[in-house]
Amino acid sequence: MCGIAGFNFKVNKSYILKKLHHRGPDEDGVWEDKNYSFFHTRLSIQDISGGHQPFFYKNYMIIFNGEIYNHLELRKNLDVNWTTTSDTETLLHLYLKYKEKMFEYIDGMFAFCIYDGKKLFLARDRAGKKPLYIYQKGDKFGFSSEINSFKFLDLNIDEDDIKLFLNSGFCESGYKEIKEFPAGHYGYFKNRLDLYRYFDILEYYKVDKVLNPLEEVDKALDISVKNRLLSSDVEVGAFLSGGIDSSLIVAKASEYQRLKTFTVRFDGQFDESNLASLVAKRYNTEHHIIDINIDFEQITNIILNYGKPFFDSSAIPSYFVSKEASKYLKVILNGDGADEIFGGYRRYVPFIKGWDKIAKHLEFILPLLSPQSRGKIMFIYRLIRASSKEGLSWYNTLLNDLFEDIYQFDSKKISKLDKFIREIKLDNFEKLSYIDFEINLKGLLMKMDIATMSNSIEGRSPFLSKYFLQLAPRIDKNDKLLKKVLRELAKKYLPLELINAPKRGFEIPLTNWVNNELNEVIMSYLDNGFYRNFVDEKVIKDIIDRKIKLPEDRRAKILYLLFSLEVWKNG
């Protein structure tokens, strides 16, 4: 696990290494020729003594961020006199033998660059576990694991991207010159970047469904956890949230070794540490519970780590649990991706039950439902509103429901995303799952990558293995709704109390924080804030003063969204 960067123009080497140091504090490497400068910072996990980067073979150079979990198995088909036991060397020789076909064989997370003295070959893993950003301005080109590596450059704010952020809660980078290298793609750069897609999970929705999903999921989980546990020369632990996903991973991993596990605890309704403790006790893990006390300065620093406007407030507990885990080990397993590929969110339910079709005929009752409702009433309220919408507006209402029906944003990026959603040819359940994988999951993965790597710890996600990404779309939606197949599997491995517990995300008491501990700070940031370039100030004032009637949690999300934008702009 590492940080990588490369530029075809002169840069301050010490600056780049400093910006990437947290991603790889164990050693760093720099290599230059007349055309490029390449940078690598290393978190030593595989082949600790021999896995140095950049790595060279003949006239080829590679820098690599990630892990190839099946690389030793892949070596059996490569006739090579190996000089290391590192997956970096395996990756380069896979490219030399198979070129663009190499991705068919790999189970891993990766962002890498191979240079042959003339052109760059860049690639990113199927799901986008490992980040890769591209800088382009005129004939200048660069790439890096993190946006903050580019902050020494003259960057211009991308107003289209900011509007997308306010509209939906996610954006690409916030800057015109910086783009995200898309997941599941490779590309060549010489004088321009040409991109090609090698993986689209959509294709797996179109093939025959599996006949024995429970058996197939059990096998996929076993090989995915085993590969991510044993493909390391250092100790591996696990996050344990109290939910089914991380608990199943702990159960499987405990078949191979005793684990250290880590849980975040909040007071009151957000405390699921008791469920996590049941699993920890059952599998005799060395369990750690982290109590979080809010600190304004730490929260702003967490937001600034992302280098762009970043809205997901669960980045806060993710950071603190990663920080605690990093005191004990370098590698951690997590349950990321299971909700997106196994229909784990409540918003999927109507599209199995047929409620979405009924909701289209119930708009007349909207005036009777309070927009400040909570629980099941709010679920029905949002469903009815979504039933009359299409494209991005439909998805936003089901996902975050930020400014939907409050304020209208317009930009080329919003229109492009709206067109993408409208053109997906799947039923609504699978369409929602596909969009969650393509859009929502990318933000969740960035959240965890920065949370872990800013603490110099590697996060591994078994549910995003090659095997699961090819399997989950082929499971009948009735077996996936609210992770039905995972719940069935959990009966074999987990305490009954946990299986029957209602789903909750990696939540924080955001409403309480926005209304109390963070209120003064947020309001000071919003006073004459940058957001006024994009949103009518009166609308925000009415939201703050509760003149626009909203549920308290929705109001808190909007104010935190604006706060995170201001922190980024002022950072």
Backbone torsions as a table, in degrees:
resi	resn	phi	psi	omega
1	MET	NA	135.9	-167.0
2	CYS	-155.2	-178.9	165.2
3	GLY	-119.6	138.1	178.8
4	ILE	-129.7	154.5	175.7
5	ALA	-160.9	156.1	176.1
6	GLY	-156.8	146.9	-176.8
7	PHE	-143.6	144.2	174.7
8	ASN	-98.5	22.7	176.4
9	PHE	-145.2	165.1	-175.6
10	LYS	-67.7	133.8	177.5
11	VAL	-136.4	164.2	176.6
12	ASN	-79.4	108.3	-173.2
13	LYS	-60.9	-42.2	-177.3
14	SER	-66.4	-32.8	178.3
15	TYR	-64.2	-47.9	-178.0
16	ILE	-62.8	-45.4	-179.7
17	LEU	-63.6	-36.4	178.8
18	LYS	-66.2	-41.5	-178.3
19	LYS	-67.9	-25.5	-178.5
20	LEU	-103.7	-0.2	-172.6
21	HIS	-56.9	-42.2	-177.6
22	HIS	-63.2	-24.6	178.4
23	ARG	-76.5	-20.7	-179.0
24	GLY	-158.1	78.0	-175.4
25	PRO	-79.7	-6.2	-173.5
26	ASP	-78.4	-36.9	175.2
27	GLU	-166.1	164.7	176.7
28	ASP	-138.0	161.0	-179.9
29	GLY	-142.8	142.8	177.5
30	VAL	-133.0	136.7	175.2
31	TRP	-141.0	137.5	-177.6
32	GLU	-132.0	145.9	163.9
33	ASP	-130.0	-165.6	-174.6
34	LYS	-70.1	-16.4	-176.0
35	ASN	-106.2	-33.6	-171.3
36	TYR	-138.0	157.5	165.4
37	SER	-119.8	130.9	-178.9
38	PHE	-119.8	142.9	-175.2
39	PHE	-131.3	145.0	178.0
40	HIS	-148.5	130.2	171.5
41	THR	-119.4	136.4	-165.9
42	ARG	-116.7	130.6	165.1
43	LEU	-101.8	106.1	-170.0
44	SER	-74.2	115.9	-177.8
45	ILE	-129.6	-45.9	175.9
46	GLN	-110.6	141.9	-179.6
47	ASP	44.9	65.3	-171.7
48	ILE	-58.1	-38.7	-177.4
49	SER	-85.6	-22.5	-173.2
50	GLY	-119.3	0.2	-173.3
51	GLY	-92.7	40.4	-176.9
52	HIS	-68.8	150.3	174.8
53	GLN	-136.2	153.9	-0.1
54	PRO	-59.8	149.4	177.8
55	PHE	-107.4	139.8	-175.2
56	PHE	-123.0	143.3	170.4
57	TYR	-146.9	117.4	-174.8
58	LYS	52.6	-124.0	-178.3
59	ASN	-98.6	20.5	-179.7
60	TYR	-109.1	143.5	175.0
61	MET	-128.8	141.8	176.3
62	ILE	-132.8	138.2	164.4
63	ILE	-123.1	139.5	-165.0
64	PHE	-144.1	131.5	173.5
65	ASN	-116.9	116.7	177.6
66	GLY	142.0	-160.8	179.3
67	GLU	-145.0	135.9	172.0
68	ILE	-106.8	103.9	-168.4
69	TYR	-73.5	-25.9	-179.3
70	ASN	-105.4	25.1	-170.7
71	HIS	-68.0	-33.0	179.7
72	LEU	-68.4	-35.2	175.7
73	GLU	-66.9	-39.3	-179.7
74	LEU	-66.5	-28.2	-179.8
75	ARG	-62.3	-23.8	-177.3
76	LYS	-64.9	-22.1	-180.0
77	ASN	-101.5	10.9	-179.2
78	LEU	-119.7	120.6	-179.3
79	ASP	-86.2	85.7	-172.0
80	VAL	-135.9	140.9	169.6
81	ASN	-85.9	93.6	-171.6
82	TRP	-69.6	140.2	178.1
83	THR	-107.2	-12.9	178.3
84	THR	-140.3	174.2	169.7
85	THR	-107.5	21.1	-175.4
86	SER	-85.5	143.9	175.6
87	ASP	-69.6	-16.4	175.7
88	THR	-63.2	-45.6	178.2
89	GLU	-64.5	-40.3	177.6
90	THR	-60.3	-44.1	-178.4
91	LEU	-60.9	-44.0	179.7
92	LEU	-62.5	-43.7	-178.3
93	HIS	-73.3	-26.9	170.5
94	LEU	-61.7	-42.6	178.0
95	TYR	-64.0	-44.2	-178.1
96	LEU	-63.8	-32.8	-179.4
97	LYS	-86.5	-43.9	-170.3
98	TYR	-108.8	-12.2	-174.8
99	LYS	50.8	-128.9	-173.1
100	GLU	-67.8	-13.5	178.4
101	LYS	-80.9	-4.5	-174.9
102	MET	-60.1	-29.6	-172.6
103	PHE	-70.9	-19.0	177.5
104	GLU	-62.1	-25.5	-171.4
105	TYR	-98.9	-18.2	-167.9
106	ILE	-87.1	132.0	164.0
107	ASP	-112.4	109.5	-178.0
108	GLY	179.1	-177.4	172.7
109	MET	-121.2	136.1	-172.9
110	PHE	-163.4	150.0	162.1
111	ALA	-141.6	124.2	-175.8
112	PHE	-146.9	164.4	176.4
113	CYS	-133.0	129.6	172.1
114	ILE	-115.3	132.1	-175.8
115	TYR	-125.2	129.6	-178.5
116	ASP	-109.0	14.9	-178.8
117	GLY	94.2	-11.9	-179.2
118	LYS	-125.7	-44.5	-176.1
119	LYS	-138.1	161.7	177.3
120	LEU	-101.4	141.9	169.2
121	PHE	-115.7	116.5	-177.1
122	LEU	-116.5	145.6	179.1
123	ALA	-154.1	156.7	179.5
124	ARG	-138.9	148.8	-172.5
125	ASP	-67.0	169.8	-171.3
126	ARG	-56.2	-47.0	-174.0
127	ALA	-93.0	-17.5	-175.1
128	GLY	89.0	31.5	177.2
129	LYS	-60.2	-43.4	-178.3
130	LYS	-101.6	130.0	-175.1
131	PRO	-77.9	152.6	173.5
132	LEU	-154.9	122.9	-179.5
133	TYR	-118.4	146.6	-176.6
134	ILE	-117.1	133.1	173.5
135	TYR	-109.0	129.2	175.8
136	GLN	-140.5	128.5	175.0
137	LYS	-153.8	112.0	-174.1
138	GLY	62.6	-128.6	177.9
139	ASP	-93.9	6.3	178.1
140	LYS	-85.7	135.9	-178.2
141	PHE	-140.2	139.1	176.0
142	GLY	-152.7	161.8	175.0
143	PHE	-141.6	155.2	-179.3
144	SER	-162.7	158.1	175.5
145	SER	-70.7	-22.0	-175.8
146	GLU	-139.9	145.1	179.2
147	ILE	-62.0	-36.4	-176.7
148	ASN	-60.6	-18.8	177.4
149	SER	-66.3	-20.7	-177.0
150	PHE	-96.3	0.4	-170.6
151	LYS	-68.7	-11.4	176.7
152	PHE	-77.8	-11.8	-177.2
153	LEU	-88.3	164.4	176.9
154	ASP	-81.3	99.7	-174.3
155	LEU	-107.8	144.5	179.7
156	ASN	-112.9	134.4	-178.8
157	ILE	-66.3	134.3	178.8
158	ASP	-93.4	99.2	-176.5
159	GLU	-63.2	-33.3	175.2
160	ASP	-59.2	-42.0	-178.7
161	ASP	-69.6	-37.3	178.4
162	ILE	-65.9	-39.5	177.3
163	LYS	-64.0	-39.4	176.2
164	LEU	-62.0	-40.5	178.9
165	PHE	-61.3	-47.1	-179.5
166	LEU	-67.9	-33.2	179.9
167	ASN	-70.8	-39.6	-167.6
168	SER	-127.6	-15.5	-179.6
169	GLY	93.3	3.0	177.3
170	PHE	-141.3	155.3	178.1
171	CYS	-151.4	174.9	-176.9
172	GLU	-83.7	-55.6	179.6
173	SER	-152.6	-23.3	-174.1
174	GLY	90.7	-7.3	-177.2
175	TYR	-123.6	144.2	-179.5
176	LYS	-64.5	-35.1	-172.2
177	GLU	-86.2	-8.8	-174.3
178	ILE	-115.8	124.5	177.7
179	LYS	-121.3	155.6	174.7
180	GLU	-86.8	127.3	173.5
181	PHE	-67.8	122.9	-171.0
182	PRO	-69.8	143.1	175.8
183	ALA	-62.3	151.9	177.6
184	GLY	69.2	20.9	-178.9
185	HIS	-126.5	157.3	165.0
186	TYR	-128.0	164.5	-179.4
187	GLY	-157.8	156.4	175.3
188	TYR	-113.1	138.0	173.9
189	PHE	-126.8	125.1	168.2
190	LYS	-126.4	-74.8	172.4
191	ASN	-105.5	-15.0	176.2
192	ARG	-149.8	163.8	179.5
193	LEU	-97.8	119.2	175.6
194	ASP	-107.9	121.6	-174.8
195	LEU	-105.1	145.5	178.3
196	TYR	-139.5	139.3	-179.4
197	ARG	-93.0	130.1	176.9
198	TYR	-110.6	-14.2	179.8
199	PHE	-141.5	128.8	172.6
200	ASP	-137.9	112.6	-177.3
201	ILE	-60.5	-19.9	178.4
202	LEU	-56.1	-35.3	-177.3
203	GLU	-63.1	-28.3	-177.9
204	TYR	-80.7	-13.5	172.5
205	TYR	-74.2	-17.5	-171.6
206	LYS	-96.2	-0.9	-179.1
207	VAL	-103.8	173.8	-175.4
208	ASP	-60.7	144.3	178.7
209	LYS	-75.7	151.5	179.4
210	VAL	-75.3	150.9	-175.6
211	LEU	-89.1	-30.6	-177.3
212	ASN	-124.9	72.3	-173.0
213	PRO	-59.7	-38.3	-178.5
214	LEU	-62.5	-45.4	179.3
215	GLU	-65.2	-42.0	-178.6
216	GLU	-67.0	-39.9	178.8
217	VAL	-66.5	-41.3	178.5
218	ASP	-59.7	-44.4	179.4
219	LYS	-66.5	-42.5	-179.7
220	ALA	-64.6	-39.7	179.1
221	LEU	-65.4	-39.9	-178.8
222	ASP	-62.5	-50.2	-177.7
223	ILE	-70.7	-33.5	-178.9
224	SER	-69.1	-44.1	177.9
225	VAL	-68.8	-44.9	-178.7
226	LYS	-58.1	-47.4	-179.8
227	ASN	-62.0	-40.6	-177.2
228	ARG	-78.5	-20.0	177.8
229	LEU	-83.9	-44.2	-172.2
230	LEU	-90.7	-14.3	179.0
231	SER	-84.2	63.4	-177.6
232	SER	-163.6	140.7	174.3
233	ASP	-96.3	6.0	176.3
234	VAL	-128.0	168.8	-176.6
235	GLU	-66.7	144.5	178.3
236	VAL	-118.5	133.7	175.8
237	GLY	-117.2	-162.3	-177.9
238	ALA	-152.3	141.9	166.2
239	PHE	-76.5	141.0	-177.8
240	LEU	-134.4	100.7	-170.8
241	SER	-87.9	-18.6	-171.8
242	GLY	100.2	-0.5	175.9
243	GLY	-97.2	173.0	-176.8
244	ILE	-65.5	-41.4	-171.2
245	ASP	-60.8	-58.7	-177.8
246	SER	-67.2	-30.9	-179.6
247	SER	-68.5	-39.0	175.5
248	LEU	-63.0	-38.4	178.6
249	ILE	-64.8	-43.1	177.7
250	VAL	-62.5	-41.1	179.6
251	ALA	-61.0	-46.5	-179.8
252	LYS	-67.2	-45.6	-177.7
253	ALA	-64.2	-30.8	-178.8
254	SER	-68.9	-12.3	174.5
255	GLU	-70.5	-17.7	-174.5
256	TYR	-110.7	-28.1	179.6
257	GLN	-164.7	163.7	173.8
258	ARG	-79.9	131.9	-173.1
259	LEU	-103.1	154.3	160.2
260	LYS	-94.2	130.2	-179.3
261	THR	-123.9	155.2	-171.7
262	PHE	-139.0	132.2	-178.1
263	THR	-131.4	139.5	173.2
264	VAL	-91.4	142.0	178.7
265	ARG	-127.4	131.2	170.1
266	PHE	-115.8	159.1	176.6
267	ASP	-70.1	150.9	169.5
268	GLY	72.7	-135.3	-169.4
269	GLN	-66.5	-15.7	-176.8
270	PHE	-94.6	5.7	-176.9
271	ASP	-92.3	105.6	175.6
272	GLU	-111.7	17.6	-176.5
273	SER	-64.8	-25.2	179.2
274	ASN	-66.7	-37.5	177.2
275	LEU	-68.9	-41.2	177.5
276	ALA	-62.1	-37.8	-179.2
277	SER	-65.7	-31.9	176.4
278	LEU	-61.8	-42.2	179.0
279	VAL	-69.3	-43.9	179.6
280	ALA	-58.4	-40.6	179.7
281	LYS	-68.2	-42.3	-178.5
282	ARG	-61.5	-36.9	-176.6
283	TYR	-107.2	14.0	171.6
284	ASN	52.6	46.0	177.7
285	THR	-84.0	158.9	171.0
286	GLU	-85.0	97.8	-165.9
287	HIS	-97.2	138.7	179.9
288	HIS	-125.8	128.9	177.2
289	ILE	-111.2	126.6	-175.9
290	ILE	-108.6	117.4	174.7
291	ASP	-87.6	131.3	-176.7
292	ILE	-104.3	126.6	172.0
293	ASN	-112.2	128.3	-173.5
294	ILE	-67.2	138.4	178.2
295	ASP	-139.7	115.1	-174.3
296	PHE	-56.8	-45.9	-177.0
297	GLU	-62.4	-39.4	178.4
298	GLN	-66.1	-38.0	180.0
299	ILE	-64.7	-44.2	178.2
300	THR	-64.1	-38.5	177.4
301	ASN	-65.0	-38.3	177.4
302	ILE	-61.3	-45.6	178.5
303	ILE	-61.7	-42.4	-178.2
304	LEU	-67.6	-24.4	177.7
305	ASN	-58.2	-26.9	-174.5
306	TYR	-79.9	-18.6	175.1
307	GLY	76.8	-6.0	-179.6
308	LYS	-144.2	167.5	174.6
309	PRO	-57.4	125.1	-176.3
310	PHE	-134.6	121.7	-166.2
311	PHE	-98.4	-25.9	-170.7
312	ASP	-67.9	106.8	-176.4
313	SER	-70.8	-13.9	175.8
314	SER	-71.1	-4.6	171.0
315	ALA	-60.9	-25.3	-177.8
316	ILE	-69.3	-56.4	176.1
317	PRO	-64.1	-31.9	178.5
318	SER	-62.0	-39.4	178.2
319	TYR	-65.1	-47.5	-174.3
320	PHE	-69.5	-37.3	178.6
321	VAL	-70.2	-32.7	176.4
322	SER	-68.2	-40.2	179.2
323	LYS	-61.9	-41.9	178.9
324	GLU	-67.7	-44.4	-179.2
325	ALA	-62.5	-33.6	-177.6
326	SER	-66.6	-14.3	176.1
327	LYS	-72.7	-18.0	-172.6
328	TYR	-116.5	-27.7	-174.1
329	LEU	-158.8	175.7	-176.7
330	LYS	-109.5	-13.5	-174.3
331	VAL	-131.9	135.7	-177.1
332	ILE	-136.0	137.4	174.0
333	LEU	-91.2	146.4	176.9
334	ASN	-142.6	170.9	-175.8
335	GLY	-98.4	17.9	-177.0
336	ASP	-56.0	141.0	173.3
337	GLY	98.0	-21.9	-175.6
338	ALA	-63.5	-41.4	-179.4
339	ASP	-62.3	-39.6	-175.9
340	GLU	-73.1	-37.6	-176.1
341	ILE	-94.9	-10.9	180.0
342	PHE	-121.1	24.2	173.2
343	GLY	59.8	44.4	-170.5
344	GLY	-83.3	-9.5	-175.7
345	TYR	-95.2	151.1	-178.8
346	ARG	-61.8	-26.7	-178.1
347	ARG	-64.4	-13.0	178.1
348	TYR	-79.4	-24.1	-170.2
349	VAL	-56.4	-46.7	-175.9
350	PRO	-59.3	-26.8	-173.5
351	PHE	-85.9	-3.8	168.9
352	ILE	-99.8	-40.1	-175.1
353	LYS	-80.0	-12.7	-177.5
354	GLY	83.2	9.4	-178.9
355	TRP	-66.4	-28.4	-178.8
356	ASP	-62.4	-35.1	179.2
357	LYS	-70.7	-38.2	177.1
358	ILE	-67.6	-39.7	-175.6
359	ALA	-59.4	-30.4	-179.5
360	LYS	-60.4	-24.0	-176.9
361	HIS	-101.5	10.1	-175.0
362	LEU	-115.7	15.5	-179.2
363	GLU	-60.2	-26.4	-177.8
364	PHE	-63.9	-20.0	-178.6
365	ILE	-91.8	-3.7	-179.2
366	LEU	-54.9	-43.1	178.9
367	PRO	-61.6	-19.6	-179.1
368	LEU	-86.6	-12.8	-179.4
369	LEU	-100.8	127.1	-179.0
370	SER	-72.8	130.6	175.4
371	PRO	-66.7	-6.7	177.0
372	GLN	-98.4	9.0	179.9
373	SER	-65.2	164.0	177.7
374	ARG	-129.7	172.2	172.8
375	GLY	61.3	-135.4	-173.9
376	LYS	-64.5	-34.4	179.7
377	ILE	-65.1	-42.6	178.4
378	MET	-66.3	-36.2	177.2
379	PHE	-60.3	-45.3	179.0
380	ILE	-65.8	-41.7	-179.9
381	TYR	-58.9	-46.1	-179.5
382	ARG	-70.2	-37.1	179.4
383	LEU	-63.0	-43.9	179.6
384	ILE	-64.3	-42.9	178.0
385	ARG	-62.5	-42.3	-178.7
386	ALA	-66.6	-30.1	-174.2
387	SER	-63.4	-22.2	180.0
388	SER	-97.1	4.5	-176.0
389	LYS	-110.2	166.7	175.7
390	GLU	-138.2	167.0	172.4
391	GLY	60.7	-141.5	-175.5
392	LEU	-64.7	-35.2	179.1
393	SER	-63.0	-40.1	175.3
394	TRP	-60.4	-46.6	-178.1
395	TYR	-67.8	-43.3	179.4
396	ASN	-58.8	-41.7	-179.0
397	THR	-63.4	-38.8	179.9
398	LEU	-76.1	-29.9	-173.0
399	LEU	-88.7	-78.8	-173.9
400	ASN	-106.2	-29.3	179.5
401	ASP	51.3	53.5	-176.8
402	LEU	-78.5	-87.9	-178.4
403	PHE	-95.8	9.4	-179.8
404	GLU	-56.5	130.0	179.2
405	ASP	67.0	8.6	175.6
406	ILE	-112.1	-44.5	-177.2
407	TYR	-149.6	139.8	-175.9
408	GLN	-101.5	124.8	174.7
409	PHE	-108.7	148.3	-179.7
410	ASP	-138.9	126.2	175.7
411	SER	-158.7	164.2	179.6
412	LYS	-62.5	-37.8	-179.2
413	LYS	-68.6	-38.0	176.8
414	ILE	-63.6	-44.0	179.8
415	SER	-63.9	-40.3	-179.7
416	LYS	-64.6	-43.2	179.7
417	LEU	-68.3	-37.8	177.3
418	ASP	-61.3	-43.4	179.5
419	LYS	-63.8	-42.2	178.5
420	PHE	-57.7	-46.0	-177.5
421	ILE	-68.0	-42.5	-178.9
422	ARG	-62.6	-29.1	-173.5
423	GLU	-90.2	-1.0	179.2
424	ILE	-72.4	124.1	-176.1
425	LYS	-100.3	73.3	175.7
426	LEU	-139.5	162.9	172.6
427	ASP	-68.9	165.0	-169.5
428	ASN	-61.1	-34.3	178.3
429	PHE	-64.1	-52.2	-178.1
430	GLU	-71.4	-31.4	175.6
431	LYS	-61.7	-45.4	179.4
432	LEU	-63.9	-41.7	178.3
433	SER	-62.7	-42.7	179.6
434	TYR	-64.5	-43.3	179.1
435	ILE	-64.8	-41.0	177.7
436	ASP	-59.3	-39.4	178.3
437	PHE	-68.2	-43.5	-174.8
438	GLU	-77.0	-28.6	-172.8
439	ILE	-118.0	-63.4	-173.0
440	ASN	-65.2	-41.6	-178.0
441	LEU	-62.0	-33.0	-178.7
442	LYS	-59.8	-41.8	177.3
443	GLY	-67.7	-38.5	178.8
444	LEU	-65.1	-37.5	179.7
445	LEU	-71.2	-37.4	175.5
446	MET	-64.5	-40.4	177.5
447	LYS	-53.0	-50.1	-175.9
448	MET	-74.0	-34.5	178.4
449	ASP	-61.6	-48.3	-179.1
450	ILE	-69.6	-39.5	179.5
451	ALA	-60.1	-43.4	-179.3
452	THR	-76.1	-50.2	-173.0
453	MET	-71.2	-25.4	174.4
454	SER	-68.9	-14.1	174.2
455	ASN	-110.2	14.0	176.6
456	SER	57.4	48.7	176.8
457	ILE	-138.0	142.1	-176.5
458	GLU	-96.2	129.4	175.8
459	GLY	-100.5	131.0	179.7
460	ARG	-118.9	138.2	-171.3
461	SER	-123.4	93.6	-178.2
462	PRO	-57.0	-33.3	-178.2
463	PHE	-71.1	-8.0	176.9
464	LEU	-107.0	22.4	176.7
465	SER	-68.2	163.0	173.7
466	LYS	-52.5	-39.9	-174.8
467	TYR	-68.0	-42.5	180.0
468	PHE	-71.6	-38.3	-178.3
469	LEU	-67.1	-25.7	177.1
470	GLN	-90.7	-16.8	-177.1
471	LEU	-95.0	-49.3	-170.4
472	ALA	-55.6	-43.1	179.3
473	PRO	-65.0	-16.3	-177.5
474	ARG	-94.7	4.2	176.1
475	ILE	-93.5	134.3	-179.1
476	ASP	-56.3	139.4	-174.6
477	LYS	-60.8	-28.9	177.7
478	ASN	-67.2	-24.1	176.6
479	ASP	-87.6	-9.9	-178.8
480	LYS	-103.2	-24.7	-174.4
481	LEU	-51.3	124.8	-177.0
482	LEU	51.1	36.4	175.3
483	LYS	59.0	41.8	-176.9
484	LYS	-53.1	-46.0	-177.1
485	VAL	-66.9	-33.9	176.6
486	LEU	-70.9	-36.3	177.6
487	ARG	-65.9	-37.8	176.3
488	GLU	-64.2	-43.0	178.1
489	LEU	-64.3	-35.4	-178.4
490	ALA	-62.5	-26.9	179.1
491	LYS	-61.2	-24.2	-179.9
492	LYS	-81.1	-24.8	-169.0
493	TYR	-123.2	-21.2	-166.4
494	LEU	-122.6	157.8	175.7
495	PRO	-61.1	144.0	-177.0
496	LEU	-61.7	-35.6	-179.3
497	GLU	-58.0	-37.3	-177.9
498	LEU	-74.0	-40.3	-178.1
499	ILE	-61.7	-38.3	-176.3
500	ASN	-88.8	-2.6	-179.0
501	ALA	-71.1	142.7	177.8
502	PRO	-66.0	149.7	-179.5
503	LYS	-72.9	135.9	168.3
504	ARG	-138.6	147.0	178.6
505	GLY	-77.5	-173.4	177.4
506	PHE	-79.7	76.4	-165.3
507	GLU	-92.2	160.5	169.7
508	ILE	-128.5	159.8	177.7
509	PRO	-75.6	63.7	-171.4
510	LEU	-61.9	-43.7	-178.0
511	THR	-59.1	-44.3	179.0
512	ASN	-64.0	-41.1	179.5
513	TRP	-64.2	-45.9	-178.1
514	VAL	-64.9	-37.4	-177.8
515	ASN	-81.8	-18.7	-174.3
516	ASN	-128.2	-89.5	-171.0
517	GLU	-55.7	-40.8	-177.1
518	LEU	-96.5	-2.1	-170.2
519	ASN	-57.8	-49.7	-176.6
520	GLU	-63.7	-41.6	-179.6
521	VAL	-66.0	-45.6	179.8
522	ILE	-60.6	-45.5	-178.4
523	MET	-64.9	-34.1	177.4
524	SER	-68.2	-35.5	176.6
525	TYR	-69.3	-36.4	-177.2
526	LEU	-79.3	-16.4	178.8
527	ASP	-65.6	115.3	-176.4
528	ASN	56.9	37.9	-173.2
529	GLY	-77.1	167.7	179.3
530	PHE	-62.2	-30.3	-177.0
531	TYR	-56.4	-24.7	-175.8
532	ARG	-64.5	-15.0	174.9
533	ASN	-72.7	-11.5	-172.6
534	PHE	-128.2	-23.6	-176.1
535	VAL	-128.8	140.7	175.7
536	ASP	-59.4	122.2	-176.7
537	GLU	-59.7	-33.3	-179.8
538	LYS	-64.8	-36.5	178.1
539	VAL	-60.8	-44.2	-179.6
540	ILE	-67.2	-40.2	178.3
541	LYS	-62.1	-39.6	179.2
542	ASP	-67.9	-33.1	175.3
543	ILE	-67.6	-45.5	179.1
544	ILE	-60.0	-44.1	-176.8
545	ASP	-83.0	1.8	178.9
546	ARG	64.2	25.8	174.3
547	LYS	-77.6	-27.5	168.5
548	ILE	-91.4	119.3	-173.0
549	LYS	-78.1	115.1	-179.3
550	LEU	-137.0	153.3	168.8
551	PRO	-59.1	147.6	-177.8
552	GLU	-60.6	-35.4	-179.7
553	ASP	-70.7	-33.7	176.8
554	ARG	-69.6	-42.4	176.1
555	ARG	-58.3	-43.8	-179.8
556	ALA	-63.4	-40.4	179.3
557	LYS	-62.6	-42.8	-179.8
558	ILE	-63.2	-44.6	-178.7
559	LEU	-68.0	-36.1	176.6
560	TYR	-69.1	-36.4	174.9
561	LEU	-57.2	-49.1	179.9
562	LEU	-65.9	-39.6	177.7
563	PHE	-59.8	-45.4	-179.1
564	SER	-65.5	-34.2	175.0
565	LEU	-63.5	-44.1	-179.0
566	GLU	-67.5	-39.5	177.6
567	VAL	-60.1	-46.0	177.7
568	TRP	-59.9	-48.0	-176.7
569	LYS	-63.7	-35.1	-177.1
570	ASN	-90.8	-5.0	-176.4
571	GLY	-78.5	NA	NA
